[in-house]
């Protein structure tokens, strides 16, 4: 958690003169709402004060609501030596955010019928002859993307110390000498190596080089023209990456890194403006076509828990990580590499996300993202909430009201707030047991809530038009007065 020192706000005020041009004008009607605009002012002040306190070189932050980048702003300098201000177009190394594009490519290929997530990796990469613990099952593609393959974090090489990464050919040559740490599907074990191998699967299954496939099937359709898969020192608008801060000393620039065979796991570079296009994809519905590079069911599959952590508060999707924080489930991914930090954090239930990019190795981008969502999430959720029309009960529903029984339990049909509903009157919490019934066909209603959620409930009525029994799924309940009076005649 961030802390603040007494002179933070003095430094903040002095910095405004230098950074006033970093704000990006926004035309979103949402952020013009007073409650949202007010919360944004608070967040804006807090971000800059915190950045100054922690001496983060620069931050570029974007807020996405549904299909719109509703607010973005950059703070500090993309290049400290040249005093070049960061902007929403400034490009940062994404580090492990790169893994999201590899997972998207894999799921695309699955949807195209070119692979299955539970296929063994070796089906597509015959050279994948890694040493595994006894009695291990073959490693699958899904396990590569959920960090449950059991593979070590990296190849047995001091690559992170020396910042020299193997090429794809070198990685393939080294794989047979590598040993897995755990049997597959037994432990969560984060692995850069696993996703680098997933990138090789993309190339093998598609018949195209990894970079060309991702460019043509993901980045270009989304209009992500500033995103670079294999950046160079001369990549336009690339921020200078800086090492960890040493108190009392100036920040030192980090050496440029060529991630080589690790590109699918760590190599990409992008900007707030470009990443917002990828985030907007996560909130779309529909079939794959054009900018909808994945159908909505596949997007939700990537964001869904595939592996639950023992605390039941954190889970793993297909590369995406899931965390329960307060009333919201966060779905996101972070990245760290020498000189850069990155974070995408989404609230899918609210179609709200924040993107944080930084060029300081020790910048706590997740803390920024969490604080922004904690402040703005509830405010925006309330601002976009549509007023619910007052429900009006249909007078004809009176024929259904009453208690219905079978030998194990009773159910009561009643009207609550203008809606037909069913409760279990003797439940420990009868209010929580309620099921809303919406008209579907004559004497037939769809159930919302309860164990038969989504199924139909059909009433049978007697010759007078009064309900005497209802069917829910494969069982029925009889109206109590009908039981008392014997079987009803003319039920239909």
C-alpha positions in Angstrom: 0.0 0.0 0.0 1.2 3.5 -0.8 2.1 6.0 1.9 2.4 9.7 1.6 5.1 12.1 3.0 4.2 15.6 4.3 5.8 17.5 1.3 4.1 15.4 -1.4 1.5 18.0 -2.3 4.1 20.9 -2.5 6.0 18.8 -5.0 2.8 18.0 -6.8 1.8 21.6 -7.2 5.3 22.5 -8.6 5.1 19.7 -11.1 1.8 20.8 -12.6 3.5 23.6 -14.4 5.7 21.1 -16.2 3.0 18.5 -16.8 -0.1 20.5 -17.7 0.1 19.4 -21.3 0.1 15.7 -20.5 -3.7 15.5 -20.0 -5.7 14.2 -22.9 -8.9 16.0 -23.7 -11.9 13.6 -23.4 -15.4 14.0 -24.8 -17.0 11.1 -23.0 -20.5 12.0 -21.7 -19.8 9.6 -18.8 -16.9 11.5 -17.4 -18.8 14.8 -17.8 -21.3 13.6 -15.1 -20.5 15.5 -11.9 -20.0 12.5 -9.7 -17.6 10.9 -12.1 -15.8 14.1 -12.9 -15.3 14.8 -9.2 -14.0 11.3 -8.5 -11.6 11.7 -11.5 -10.2 14.9 -10.0 -9.5 13.1 -6.8 -7.8 10.2 -8.6 -5.8 12.5 -10.8 -4.4 14.4 -7.8 -3.6 11.2 -6.0 -1.8 9.7 -8.9 0.5 12.6 -9.4 1.2 13.0 -5.7 2.0 9.3 -5.3 4.2 9.3 -8.5 6.2 12.2 -7.1 6.5 10.6 -3.7 7.8 7.4 -5.2 9.8 9.2 -7.9 8.4 7.0 -10.7 9.8 8.3 -14.0 6.5 8.2 -15.9 3.0 6.7 -15.9 0.5 6.5 -18.7 -2.9 5.5 -17.5 -6.1 4.8 -19.4 -9.7 4.2 -18.2 -11.9 2.1 -20.5 -15.7 1.8 -20.1 -17.2 -0.7 -22.5 -16.2 0.4 -26.0 -14.7 3.8 -25.1 -11.4 5.1 -23.8 -13.2 7.6 -21.5 -10.1 9.1 -19.9 -6.3 8.9 -20.2 -3.5 10.9 -18.9 0.3 10.6 -18.7 2.5 11.8 -15.9 6.2 12.4 -15.8 8.8 11.8 -18.4 9.3 9.1 -21.0 13.0 10.3 -21.2 14.3 11.9 -18.0 17.5 13.1 -19.7 15.7 14.9 -22.5 12.7 16.0 -20.3 10.3 14.4 -22.9 6.8 14.2 -21.4 5.0 10.9 -21.6 1.7 10.9 -23.5 -1.1 8.4 -24.3 0.9 7.5 -27.4 4.1 6.8 -25.6 5.2 3.1 -26.1 6.3 1.0 -23.2 7.6 -2.6 -23.1 4.7 -4.8 -21.9 6.7 -7.6 -20.4 4.2 -10.4 -19.4 1.2 -8.6 -20.8 2.6 -10.1 -24.0 1.2 -13.4 -22.8 -2.4 -12.2 -23.4 -1.8 -12.0 -27.1 -0.3 -15.4 -27.3 -3.3 -16.9 -25.4 -5.6 -15.0 -27.7 -3.9 -16.5 -30.7 -4.1 -20.0 -29.2 -7.9 -19.6 -28.6 -8.4 -18.2 -32.1 -6.7 -21.3 -33.5 -8.9 -23.6 -31.3 -12.0 -21.8 -32.6 -10.8 -22.3 -36.1 -10.5 -26.1 -35.5 -6.7 -26.1 -35.8 -6.0 -27.3 -32.3 -7.7 -28.3 -29.0 -6.7 -26.8 -25.7 -6.4 -30.2 -24.1 -4.1 -31.6 -26.9 -0.6 -32.6 -25.8 2.0 -30.0 -26.7 4.0 -32.7 -28.4 1.3 -33.2 -31.0 2.4 -29.9 -32.5 6.0 -29.7 -31.3 7.6 -33.2 -31.7 10.8 -31.7 -30.3 9.2 -31.0 -27.0 10.9 -33.8 -25.1 11.2 -32.2 -21.6 12.1 -34.4 -18.6 9.1 -34.9 -16.3 8.7 -36.3 -12.8 7.6 -40.1 -12.6 4.0 -40.9 -13.5 3.4 -37.5 -15.2 0.8 -37.1 -17.9 1.7 -35.3 -21.1 1.7 -31.5 -20.9 -1.2 -29.9 -22.6 -1.7 -26.5 -24.3 -4.2 -25.5 -21.7 -1.7 -26.2 -18.9 0.8 -23.9 -20.7 -1.8 -21.1 -20.5 -2.9 -21.7 -16.9 0.6 -22.1 -15.5 -0.2 -25.6 -14.4 2.2 -27.4 -16.7 4.8 -27.9 -13.9 7.5 -26.3 -16.0 10.2 -24.2 -14.4 9.8 -20.5 -14.6 12.6 -20.2 -17.1 15.2 -22.1 -19.0 18.3 -23.1 -17.0 20.2 -19.9 -17.9 21.1 -16.6 -16.2 19.2 -14.7 -18.9 17.6 -12.3 -16.5 20.9 -11.4 -14.9 22.8 -11.0 -18.2 19.7 -9.8 -20.2 20.7 -12.2 -23.0 17.8 -14.3 -24.1 17.9 -17.4 -26.3 16.6 -17.4 -29.8 13.8 -19.7 -30.7 16.3 -22.2 -32.2 18.4 -22.1 -29.0 15.4 -22.6 -26.8 14.4 -25.7 -28.9 17.9 -27.0 -28.5 17.9 -26.5 -24.7 14.5 -27.9 -24.0 15.5 -31.6 -23.8 18.0 -30.7 -21.1 15.3 -29.0 -19.0 13.4 -30.8 -16.2 9.9 -30.0 -15.1 9.4 -29.0 -11.5 6.0 -30.6 -10.8 3.8 -33.2 -12.6 1.2 -31.3 -14.8 -2.1 -30.2 -13.3 -0.9 -30.6 -9.7 0.4 -27.2 -8.7 0.2 -23.6 -9.9 3.7 -22.7 -11.1 4.2 -19.4 -13.1 6.3 -20.1 -16.1 7.6 -17.8 -18.8 9.0 -20.8 -20.5 5.5 -22.4 -20.8 4.2 -19.4 -22.7 7.3 -19.1 -24.9 6.5 -22.7 -25.9 2.8 -21.8 -26.5 4.1 -19.2 -29.0 5.8 -22.1 -30.9 2.5 -23.9 -30.9 0.9 -20.9 -32.5 3.4 -21.0 -35.3 3.1 -24.8 -35.8 -0.7 -25.0 -35.7 -1.2 -22.0 -37.9 1.6 -22.7 -40.4 2.7 -19.1 -40.1 5.6 -17.4 -38.2 4.4 -16.3 -34.7 4.9 -12.6 -35.4 3.1 -12.6 -38.7 0.1 -14.6 -37.3 -0.4 -12.3 -34.3 0.0 -9.2 -36.5 -2.4 -10.3 -39.2 -5.0 -12.0 -37.0 -5.1 -9.9 -33.9 -3.2 -6.6 -34.0 -4.2 -5.4 -37.5 -7.9 -6.2 -37.2 -8.0 -4.4 -33.9 -6.2 -1.4 -35.4 -3.3 -1.7 -33.0 -0.7 -0.2 -35.3 1.6 1.2 -32.6 2.0 -2.2 -30.9 5.3 -3.8 -31.8 6.0 -7.5 -31.2 9.8 -7.3 -31.5 10.7 -3.6 -30.7 14.1 -2.2 -31.2 16.0 0.7 -29.7 14.7 2.9 -32.5 11.0 2.0 -32.1 9.0 5.3 -32.4 7.9 6.9 -29.1 9.5 4.1 -27.0 9.9 5.3 -23.4 13.4 4.8 -21.9 13.2 2.1 -19.3 14.8 2.9 -15.9 16.3 0.7 -13.2 15.1 0.5 -9.6 15.5 3.8 -7.7 18.4 4.2 -5.3 17.7 6.9 -2.7 19.8 10.0 -3.3 20.9 8.9 -6.8 19.5 9.7 -10.3 17.6 6.9 -12.1 19.8 4.9 -14.4 18.5 3.8 -17.8 18.2 0.1 -18.4 19.9 -1.8 -21.2 17.8 -2.6 -24.2 16.5 -6.2 -24.2 15.9 -8.5 -27.2 13.7 -11.2 -25.8 14.3 -13.6 -28.7 12.5 -16.9 -28.2 10.8 -15.4 -25.2 8.9 -12.8 -27.3 5.5 -14.6 -27.0 5.9 -14.3 -23.2 7.5 -10.9 -22.7 8.6 -9.1 -25.9 5.7 -6.8 -26.9 5.6 -3.0 -26.6 2.5 -0.8 -26.8 0.8 2.4 -25.7 -2.4 3.3 -23.8 -4.2 4.2 -27.0 -3.4 0.8 -28.6 -4.0 -1.3 -25.5 -7.4 0.3 -25.0 -8.4 -1.3 -28.3 -7.5 -4.7 -26.9 -9.3 -4.1 -23.7 -12.5 -3.0 -25.5 -12.4 -6.4 -27.2 -12.8 -8.0 -23.8 -16.2 -6.4 -23.3 -17.7 -7.2 -26.7 -20.5 -9.6 -27.5 -21.0 -11.5 -30.8 -19.3 -13.8 -33.2 -15.7 -13.4 -34.4 -15.6 -11.0 -37.4 -13.5 -7.9 -38.2 -12.5 -6.2 -35.0 -14.3 -9.0 -33.0 -11.2 -11.2 -33.3 -12.6 -13.7 -30.8 -16.2 -14.6 -30.2 -17.7 -13.5 -26.9 -17.9 -17.0 -25.5 -14.2 -17.5 -26.0 -13.4 -14.1 -24.4 -15.4 -15.1 -21.4 -13.6 -18.5 -21.3 -10.3 -16.8 -21.2 -11.5 -14.7 -18.2 -13.1 -17.6 -16.4 -11.3 -19.5 -13.6 -9.5 -22.5 -14.8 -7.5 -23.1 -11.6 -8.5 -21.9 -8.1 -5.9 -21.0 -5.6 -6.3 -22.6 -2.1 -7.5 -19.2 -0.6 -10.5 -19.3 -2.9 -10.0 -15.6 -3.5 -7.6 -15.9 -6.4 -7.8 -17.9 -9.6 -6.1 -18.4 -12.9 -7.8 -18.1 -16.3 -6.2 -18.5 -19.7 -3.3 -16.2 -18.8 -5.7 -13.8 -17.1 -5.5 -13.7 -13.3 -8.7 -13.4 -11.2 -8.8 -11.7 -7.8 -11.8 -10.9 -5.5 -11.3 -7.5 -4.1 -14.3 -6.2 -2.1 -17.5 -6.4 -4.0 -15.8 -6.9 -7.4 -14.0 -9.7 -9.2 -10.9 -8.3 -10.9 -9.7 -9.9 -14.1 -6.3 -8.8 -15.2 -2.6 -9.3 -15.9 0.6 -7.6 -15.0 4.0 -7.5 -16.5 7.5 -6.8 -15.2 10.8 -6.7 -17.0 13.9 -4.6 -16.5 13.0 -1.0 -17.0 9.2 -1.4 -17.3 6.0 -2.4 -15.5 2.5 -2.8 -16.9 -1.0 -3.7 -15.7 -4.4 -4.3 -17.2 -7.1 -4.6 -14.5 -10.7 -5.2 -15.5 -14.1 -5.4 -13.8 -16.0 -7.5 -16.4 -19.3 -7.2 -14.5 -19.1 -3.4 -14.9 -17.3 -3.3 -18.3 -14.7 -1.1 -16.7 -10.9 -1.4 -16.9 -7.8 0.5 -16.1 -4.5 0.3 -18.0 -1.3 1.4 -16.3 2.1 1.6 -18.1 5.3 2.7 -16.4 9.0 3.0 -17.3 10.3 2.4 -13.8 11.3 -1.2 -12.8 10.0 -0.6 -9.2 6.7 1.2 -10.0 3.8 -0.5 -8.3 1.4 -0.5 -11.2 -1.1 -2.9 -9.6 -1.4 -0.6 -6.6 -2.2 2.3 -8.9 -4.8 0.2 -10.8 -6.5 -1.1 -7.6 -6.8 2.4 -6.1 -8.2 3.8 -9.3 -10.8 1.0 -9.6 -11.7 1.2 -5.9 -12.5 4.9 -6.3 -14.1 5.0 -9.7 -15.7 1.5 -9.9 -18.6 2.2 -7.6 -19.1 5.8 -8.9 -19.2 4.7 -12.5 -21.4 1.7 -11.8 -23.9 4.0 -10.1 -23.6 6.7 -12.9 -24.5 4.2 -15.7 -27.2 2.3 -13.8 -30.4 2.6 -15.6 -33.5 3.3 -13.5 -35.7 0.3 -13.3 -39.2 0.8 -14.3 -41.8 0.1 -11.6 -43.1 -3.4 -12.3 -46.9 -3.7 -12.5 -48.5 -7.0 -11.6 -50.9 -8.5 -14.1 -54.3 -8.8 -12.4 -54.7 -12.3 -14.0 -51.8 -13.6 -11.9 -54.1 -13.8 -8.9 -55.2 -17.2 -10.0 -51.7 -18.5 -9.4 -51.2 -17.2 -5.9 -51.1 -19.7 -3.0 -49.1 -22.5 -1.4 -48.1 -25.5 -3.4 -46.9 -28.7 -1.8 -45.3 -32.1 -2.3 -44.2 -34.4 0.5 -40.8 -32.9 0.9 -41.4 -29.1 0.8 -43.8 -26.3 0.2 -43.5 -23.4 -2.3 -45.5 -20.2 -2.1 -46.4 -18.2 -5.2 -46.9 -14.5 -4.4 -46.4 -11.1 -5.9 -43.3 -9.1 -4.7 -42.7 -5.5 -6.0 -45.1 -6.1 -8.9 -43.5 -9.3 -10.0 -44.7 -12.9 -9.7 -42.4 -14.8 -7.5 -41.9 -18.1 -5.7 -40.4 -18.6 -2.3 -39.7 -21.5 0.1 -41.5 -20.2 3.2 -39.8 -22.5 5.7 -36.3 -21.8 4.4 -33.6 -20.5 6.8 -33.7 -17.3 4.7 -36.9 -17.2 2.7 -36.0 -13.9 1.1 -32.9 -15.4 -0.4 -34.9 -18.4 -1.7 -37.1 -16.2 -3.9 -37.4 -17.0 -7.6 -38.7 -14.4 -10.0 -41.2 -15.6 -12.7 -41.5 -13.8 -16.0 -44.2 -14.6 -18.6 -43.1 -17.0 -21.3 -46.4 -18.5 -22.7 -49.9 -19.0 -21.5 -49.7 -20.2 -17.9 -46.0 -20.6 -18.4 -43.2 -18.6 -16.8 -39.4 -18.6 -16.9 -37.6 -18.9 -13.6 -34.8 -16.5 -12.6 -32.9 -17.7 -9.6 -33.1 -20.9 -7.5 -32.0 -24.4 -8.5 -34.1 -24.4 -11.7 -32.8 -21.1 -12.9 -33.6 -20.6 -16.6 -36.1 -23.5 -16.7 -39.9 -23.1 -17.3 -42.6 -23.3 -14.6 -46.0 -24.3 -16.0 -49.3 -24.0 -14.2 -52.2 -26.3 -14.7 -55.6 -24.7 -14.2 -59.0 -26.1 -13.5 -62.3 -25.5 -15.3 -62.8 -22.2 -13.4 -59.3 -21.0 -14.5 -57.7 -21.4 -11.1 -54.3 -22.9 -10.8 -54.2 -26.3 -9.1 -50.7 -27.5 -9.8 -47.4 -26.4 -11.3 -44.6 -28.2 -13.0 -41.0 -27.1 -12.6 -38.5 -29.3 -14.5 -39.5 -32.9 -14.0 -41.4 -32.5 -10.7 -44.7 -31.0 -9.8 -46.4 -29.4 -6.7 -50.1 -29.4 -6.0 -52.0 -26.4 -4.6 -52.7 -27.1 -0.9 -56.4 -26.4 -1.0 -56.6 -28.8 -4.0 -55.0 -31.5 -1.8 -57.5 -30.8 0.9 -60.4 -31.0 -1.5 -59.1 -34.0 -3.4 -58.0 -34.1 -7.0 -59.2 -31.2 -9.1 -61.4 -32.0 -12.1 -60.7 -30.6 -15.5 -57.1 -29.6 -14.8 -55.3 -28.6 -18.0 
